[in-house]
Amino acid sequence: MLPNLARRCCQVIFLVFSMLSYTWCFGQINPDSARIDANNLSAAGNFMRAADAYEGLYHYWEDIGVQDSAYFYKYKELHHLGQAGMNKACTDQLETLVSTFEKTGNYPRFSSQIFYSLGSNYLYQSEFESALKFLDRVVEFEENQTDTDTIYIAKALEWKGLTNIYAGDMAKAAELVEKAVSLHVSALGNSHKELGYTLNSLALIYDELDLLEKADSAFGEAFRILSLHLPPEHAHLSSVSANISSIKVELGDFDGARSMLEKAIEIHRKQNLLAPLLKEYFNLGTLYLALDDTRRGIPYVEKAMAIADSLLPTPHTDRVNLYNGLGTAYYLQGDYYTADSLYSMGLKENLLLNDSETAQLGQSYYNLGMNSAAKEQFKLAEKFYSKSYEIRRASLGETHPSTADAFYGMAEVMINNGNRKDGISMMLLWSLRFFWPGTNIRTAAIMRFGKSSLIEPGLMFTIKIR
């Protein structure tokens, strides 16, 4: 009979093996059972557990010397790390895998999948040149195959379209993604899962073009299609829900937006996916702030900040958004000194990013000007508004609404500071130049995180899921 301690250790080992659902025999897994388990975890949206399962398959095939299978499951492991939001870990290790192929000149048939995963995960990291390089390699690789995979060409075109959003070429972005939609429909029909993902991307572009009704329709169709293929608590459905909530805010449907955000949060909390939760907590908090409900809004923004402290490096552009959002919550409560502290931290973080001409930096200076004016520190407010105006004019253009807001703020504090003549002259110039009233403080002070594109949920707040 085994001693108690040894028996308990055996029980623990058996429990761990049972939880993984692998059939083990003398230290080896049953590859068929393990593959089925890994694929089921992936289909359910449990990306970290799927990554662990694929890692086990990689070691199995590596240990018995079947190198092509080992490479395939290493790719699957890393791809799922990217889906779980670990984008840099994904790209770093996939680059190493590609280097191995380059040394031998022997590229496996699934290489386009690796290139696609690299391209999409680089886009999550705003590494646009690297993203385009690997997305182009997808198309090049597949066009040189006798059994061309049209689906991966369509996916590469889709992501190239998303990259063009950040290059400012919206017409090209729409052209590429609409072509991807057409390829999917031709190859797969009107209800395939891949079409749902690509419609999500097309909706993002329609949103950027201010075609809100078309964006709402495309997001809704994406959600309908994906709901046919994914379990109700899948992370991708929650990401589409979050996207729909952002459009409903823009359409003025705040109740609908809140409902979709709460649905997304419920799913991501159950799966403990911190990266999308950060975005959704922040967006729900700022939605409550836009409705003047600071009592409900502040706790959500603080939850987002707590996740950011554990997840984001310093400096980071999303941390700036958090400081601005939380500062605005206290501004709306009339707690200008706490707001000033948070806005100042956002500015400090912004300056550490070493980019002096970004709209986000202009936002930080605008927030400090707005808050200084509320404290009746008009000279200081004029200084901040002036700096915001200079940056916004350079980064957004002379006639952009945000540029107009900063110009109006300068004029207003001049009048409050006793310089009525110059202030009134600026207001007259403002009315002639911009033709619109100043933006509401809540929309001026709150910079929401972006929507999610779809391909393996990547880290944070710029693009996609799938």
C-alpha positions in Angstrom: 0.0 0.0 0.0 1.3 3.4 -0.9 2.0 5.9 1.9 -0.7 8.5 2.3 1.5 11.3 0.9 2.4 9.3 -2.2 -1.2 8.3 -2.7 -2.3 11.9 -2.5 0.3 12.9 -5.0 -1.0 10.3 -7.4 -4.5 11.5 -6.9 -3.5 15.1 -7.7 -1.6 13.9 -10.8 -4.6 11.9 -11.9 -6.9 14.9 -11.3 -4.7 17.2 -13.4 -4.6 14.7 -16.3 -8.3 14.2 -16.1 -9.0 18.0 -16.3 -6.9 18.2 -19.5 -9.0 15.3 -20.9 -5.9 13.8 -22.4 -5.4 10.0 -22.6 -1.9 9.5 -21.3 0.2 6.4 -21.6 3.6 6.1 -20.1 4.2 9.9 -20.4 2.7 10.2 -23.9 -0.6 11.6 -25.0 -3.1 10.1 -27.3 -2.7 12.6 -30.2 -6.2 12.0 -31.6 -7.9 12.7 -28.3 -5.6 15.6 -27.6 -6.3 17.2 -31.0 -10.1 16.9 -30.5 -9.8 18.4 -27.0 -7.7 21.3 -28.3 -10.0 22.0 -31.2 -13.1 22.0 -28.9 -11.4 24.4 -26.6 -10.6 26.7 -29.5 -14.2 26.5 -30.8 -15.5 27.4 -27.4 -13.3 30.5 -27.3 -11.1 29.2 -24.4 -7.9 30.4 -26.1 -5.4 30.1 -23.3 -6.4 26.5 -22.6 -6.4 25.8 -26.3 -2.9 27.2 -26.5 -1.8 24.9 -23.7 -3.4 21.9 -25.4 -1.7 22.6 -28.7 1.6 23.0 -26.9 1.2 19.5 -25.6 0.6 18.2 -29.2 3.7 20.1 -30.3 5.9 18.4 -27.7 4.4 15.0 -28.6 5.3 15.3 -32.3 8.6 16.9 -31.5 9.6 14.1 -29.2 8.9 11.4 -31.8 10.6 13.3 -34.6 7.6 14.2 -36.8 8.8 17.7 -37.5 6.1 19.0 -39.9 3.3 18.1 -37.4 5.4 19.6 -34.6 5.7 22.9 -36.5 2.0 22.9 -37.3 1.0 22.6 -33.6 3.6 25.1 -32.6 1.9 27.5 -35.0 -1.5 26.6 -33.5 -0.2 27.3 -30.0 1.2 30.7 -30.9 -1.8 31.7 -32.9 -4.0 31.1 -29.9 -1.7 33.1 -27.7 -2.5 36.0 -30.1 -6.2 35.3 -29.8 -5.9 35.5 -26.1 -4.3 39.0 -26.4 -0.6 38.0 -26.1 0.2 39.6 -29.4 3.9 40.3 -28.9 4.6 36.8 -27.6 2.8 35.5 -30.7 4.7 37.5 -33.2 8.1 37.1 -31.6 7.9 33.3 -31.6 6.2 33.0 -35.0 9.1 35.1 -36.4 11.5 32.5 -35.0 9.4 29.7 -36.7 9.5 31.5 -40.0 13.3 32.0 -39.7 13.6 28.2 -39.4 11.8 27.7 -42.7 13.9 30.4 -44.4 17.1 28.7 -43.4 16.0 25.5 -45.1 14.0 27.0 -47.9 11.3 24.5 -47.1 7.9 26.1 -46.3 5.1 23.9 -45.2 1.7 24.2 -46.9 0.2 26.0 -43.9 2.7 28.8 -44.2 0.0 31.3 -45.3 -1.7 30.7 -42.0 1.5 31.6 -40.2 1.9 34.7 -42.3 -1.7 35.7 -41.7 -1.3 35.3 -38.0 1.8 37.4 -38.0 0.2 40.1 -40.1 -2.9 40.4 -37.9 -1.0 40.3 -34.7 1.4 43.0 -35.9 -1.6 45.1 -36.8 -2.9 44.7 -33.2 0.5 46.2 -32.1 0.2 49.1 -34.6 3.3 47.7 -36.5 1.8 48.6 -39.9 4.8 47.9 -42.1 5.3 44.5 -40.6 1.6 43.8 -40.8 1.5 44.6 -44.6 4.7 42.6 -45.3 3.2 39.4 -43.9 -0.3 40.0 -45.3 1.3 40.4 -48.8 3.2 37.2 -48.2 -0.1 35.4 -47.7 -1.3 36.4 -51.1 2.0 35.7 -52.8 2.3 32.3 -51.2 -1.2 31.2 -52.1 -1.1 32.5 -55.7 2.0 30.2 -56.2 0.1 27.1 -55.1 -1.7 24.7 -57.4 -4.4 24.4 -54.8 -4.9 28.1 -54.1 -6.7 28.8 -50.8 -9.1 31.7 -51.8 -10.2 32.0 -48.1 -6.8 33.0 -46.9 -6.4 35.5 -49.8 -9.7 37.0 -48.7 -8.6 37.2 -45.1 -5.3 38.9 -46.1 -7.2 41.4 -48.2 -9.5 42.1 -45.3 -6.6 42.8 -43.0 -4.8 44.9 -45.5 -8.0 47.0 -45.7 -7.9 47.4 -41.9 -4.3 48.6 -42.2 -5.4 51.2 -44.7 -7.7 52.7 -42.0 -4.6 53.7 -40.1 -2.9 55.0 -43.2 -5.9 57.3 -43.7 -6.9 55.8 -47.1 -10.5 54.9 -46.3 -11.5 54.4 -50.0 -8.8 51.8 -50.4 -9.8 50.2 -47.1 -13.4 49.8 -48.2 -12.3 48.5 -51.6 -10.2 45.8 -50.1 -12.7 44.6 -47.5 -15.6 44.7 -50.0 -13.5 42.5 -52.3 -12.9 40.1 -49.4 -16.6 39.9 -48.7 -17.2 39.1 -52.4 -14.6 36.3 -52.3 -16.1 34.8 -49.2 -19.7 34.9 -50.6 -18.5 33.3 -53.9 -16.5 30.6 -52.2 -18.6 29.9 -49.1 -22.1 31.3 -49.4 -24.0 33.8 -47.4 -23.9 32.4 -43.9 -20.3 31.1 -43.4 -18.4 32.0 -40.3 -15.6 33.7 -42.2 -18.1 36.0 -43.9 -19.3 37.1 -40.4 -15.8 38.1 -39.4 -15.3 40.0 -42.6 -18.6 41.8 -42.3 -17.4 43.0 -38.9 -14.4 44.5 -40.5 -16.5 46.1 -43.2 -18.7 47.6 -40.5 -15.6 49.2 -38.9 -14.8 50.9 -42.1 -18.3 52.1 -42.7 -18.2 53.6 -39.2 -15.0 55.4 -40.0 -16.7 56.8 -43.1 -19.6 58.0 -40.9 -22.0 55.6 -42.7 -23.6 54.7 -39.3 -26.7 53.0 -40.6 -24.7 50.8 -42.9 -22.2 50.0 -40.1 -25.0 49.1 -37.8 -26.5 46.8 -40.4 -23.2 45.1 -41.2 -22.4 44.6 -37.5 -25.9 43.1 -37.0 -25.4 40.7 -39.9 -22.0 39.8 -38.6 -23.5 39.0 -35.2 -26.3 37.0 -36.8 -23.9 34.8 -38.9 -21.4 34.3 -36.1 -24.2 33.3 -33.7 -25.0 30.4 -36.1 -21.5 29.0 -35.6 -20.3 30.0 -32.1 -21.5 29.1 -28.7 -23.4 32.0 -26.9 -20.5 32.7 -24.5 -17.8 32.8 -27.2 -15.4 35.8 -26.9 -15.9 36.7 -30.5 -19.6 37.3 -30.1 -18.9 39.5 -27.1 -16.5 41.5 -29.2 -19.1 42.1 -31.9 -21.5 43.0 -29.1 -19.1 45.7 -28.0 -18.7 47.0 -31.5 -22.5 47.2 -31.9 -22.7 49.1 -28.6 -20.3 51.8 -30.0 -22.4 52.3 -33.1 -25.6 52.5 -31.0 -23.9 55.3 -28.9 -23.2 57.2 -32.1 -26.8 56.7 -33.2 -28.1 57.9 -29.8 -29.4 54.5 -28.7 -27.8 54.6 -25.2 -30.0 51.8 -23.8 -29.1 49.5 -26.6 -25.5 50.4 -26.2 -25.5 49.6 -22.5 -27.3 46.3 -23.1 -24.7 45.1 -25.7 -21.8 46.3 -23.5 -23.1 44.5 -20.4 -23.5 41.3 -22.6 -19.9 41.6 -23.8 -18.6 42.1 -20.2 -20.5 39.1 -18.9 -18.9 36.8 -21.5 -15.4 38.1 -21.0 -15.6 38.0 -17.2 -16.5 34.3 -17.4 -13.5 33.6 -19.5 -11.2 36.0 -17.6 -10.1 37.8 -20.8 -8.6 40.9 -19.4 -7.6 42.8 -22.6 -11.2 43.1 -23.9 -12.6 43.7 -20.4 -10.3 46.7 -20.0 -11.8 48.2 -23.1 -15.4 47.3 -22.2 -15.2 48.5 -18.6 -13.8 51.8 -19.9 -16.5 52.2 -22.6 -19.3 51.3 -20.2 -18.0 53.8 -17.6 -17.7 56.6 -20.1 -21.2 55.8 -21.4 -22.5 56.4 -17.9 -20.5 59.6 -17.7 -22.0 60.8 -21.0 -25.4 60.2 -19.3 -24.3 62.3 -16.3 -24.3 59.2 -14.1 -20.9 59.5 -12.4 -22.0 57.3 -9.5 -22.1 54.3 -11.9 -19.5 55.5 -14.3 -16.5 55.9 -12.0 -16.3 52.3 -10.7 -16.2 50.9 -14.2 -13.4 53.3 -15.3 -11.5 52.4 -12.1 -11.9 48.7 -12.9 -10.4 49.4 -16.3 -7.5 51.3 -14.7 -6.8 48.4 -12.3 -6.5 46.0 -15.3 -4.3 48.5 -17.1 -1.9 48.6 -14.2 -1.3 44.9 -14.5 -1.5 44.6 -18.2 0.0 47.6 -19.9 3.6 48.9 -20.0 4.4 52.5 -19.2 4.1 54.6 -21.2 1.1 53.4 -23.2 -1.5 55.3 -25.2 -4.4 53.5 -23.7 -3.3 54.4 -20.2 -3.6 58.1 -21.4 -7.2 57.4 -22.4 -7.9 56.0 -18.9 -6.5 59.0 -17.1 -8.5 61.3 -19.4 -11.7 59.3 -18.8 -11.3 59.1 -15.0 -10.3 62.7 -14.9 -13.5 63.7 -16.7 -15.6 61.6 -14.3 -14.3 63.8 -11.4 -14.5 66.9 -13.5 -18.2 66.2 -14.0 -18.6 65.8 -10.3 -17.0 69.2 -9.7 -13.9 67.7 -8.1 -11.5 69.8 -10.2 -8.5 69.1 -8.1 -8.7 65.3 -8.4 -9.5 65.8 -12.1 -6.4 68.0 -12.5 -4.2 65.3 -10.9 -5.5 62.7 -13.3 -5.3 64.9 -16.4 -1.7 65.8 -15.4 -0.8 62.1 -15.2 -2.3 61.6 -18.6 -0.2 64.4 -20.0 2.9 63.1 -18.4 2.2 59.6 -19.9 1.6 61.3 -23.3 4.8 63.2 -23.3 6.7 60.0 -22.5 5.5 58.6 -25.8 7.7 61.1 -27.5 5.1 62.1 -30.2 4.5 65.8 -30.0 1.9 66.1 -32.8 -0.8 63.6 -31.9 -4.5 64.4 -31.5 -4.3 62.5 -28.1 -1.7 65.0 -26.8 -3.9 67.8 -27.9 -6.7 66.2 -25.9 -4.6 66.1 -22.8 -3.8 69.9 -23.1 -7.5 70.6 -23.9 -8.6 68.7 -20.7 -6.2 70.7 -18.6 -7.4 73.9 -20.1 -11.0 73.0 -19.5 -10.3 72.0 -15.9 -8.2 75.2 -15.2 -11.0 77.3 -16.5 -13.4 75.6 -14.1 -11.0 76.5 -11.3 -11.0 80.1 -12.6 -7.3 79.9 -13.4 -7.8 81.6 -16.7 -4.2 82.4 -17.6 -3.2 78.8 -17.1 -6.3 77.7 -19.1 -5.4 80.0 -22.0 -1.9 78.5 -22.1 -3.3 74.9 -22.2 -6.0 75.7 -24.8 -3.4 77.5 -26.9 -1.1 74.4 -26.9 -4.1 72.1 -27.7 -5.1 74.4 -30.6 -1.6 74.3 -32.1 -1.3 70.5 -31.9 -4.8 69.9 -33.1 -4.4 72.2 -36.1 -1.2 70.4 -37.0 -2.5 66.9 -36.5 -6.2 67.2 -37.4 -6.4 70.3 -39.7 -7.7 73.8 -39.3 -11.4 73.1 -39.7 -11.7 69.9 -37.6 -14.3 70.1 -34.8 -11.7 69.4 -32.1 -9.5 72.3 -33.4 -12.6 74.5 -33.2 -13.2 73.5 -29.6 -9.7 74.5 -28.6 -10.0 77.8 -30.5 -13.3 78.6 -28.8 -11.8 77.7 -25.4 -8.9 80.2 -26.0 -11.5 82.9 -26.8 -13.7 82.2 -23.8 -10.9 82.3 -21.2 -9.5 85.5 -22.8 -12.8 87.2 -22.0 -12.9 85.7 -18.5 -9.4 86.9 -18.0 -10.4 90.5 -18.8 -9.2 90.6 -22.4 -12.6 91.1 -23.8 -11.6 92.8 -27.0 -9.3 90.0 -28.3 -11.6 87.3 -26.9 -14.7 88.7 -28.7 -12.7 89.1 -31.9 -11.6 85.5 -31.7 -15.2 84.4 -31.1 -16.3 86.2 -34.2 -13.5 84.6 -36.2 -14.5 81.3 -34.7 -18.1 81.7 -35.9 -17.0 82.6 -39.4 -14.3 79.9 -39.6 -16.1 76.8 -38.1 -19.9 77.3 -38.4 -20.7 75.0 -35.5 -21.0 75.3 -31.7 -18.3 74.0 -29.4 -18.4 70.3 -28.7 -20.1 69.1 -25.6 -17.5 68.7 -22.8 -18.2 65.1 -22.3 -17.4 64.2 -25.9 -14.4 66.6 -25.9 -12.9 65.2 -22.7 -13.6 61.5 -23.2 -11.6 59.6 -25.8 -13.2 56.1 -26.2 -11.2 53.1 -27.1 -11.8 51.8 -30.6 -13.8 48.9 -31.8 -12.6 45.4 -32.2 -11.8 43.8 -35.5 -12.3 40.1 -35.6 -9.7 37.4 -35.7 -8.5 36.0 -32.5 -9.1 38.8 -30.0 -5.9 40.7 -30.0 -4.7 42.9 -27.2 -6.6 46.1 -26.7 -8.2 48.8 -28.4 -7.5 49.2 -32.0 -8.7 46.3 -34.0 -10.1 42.9 -34.4 -11.1 39.4 -33.2 -11.1 36.1 -34.9 
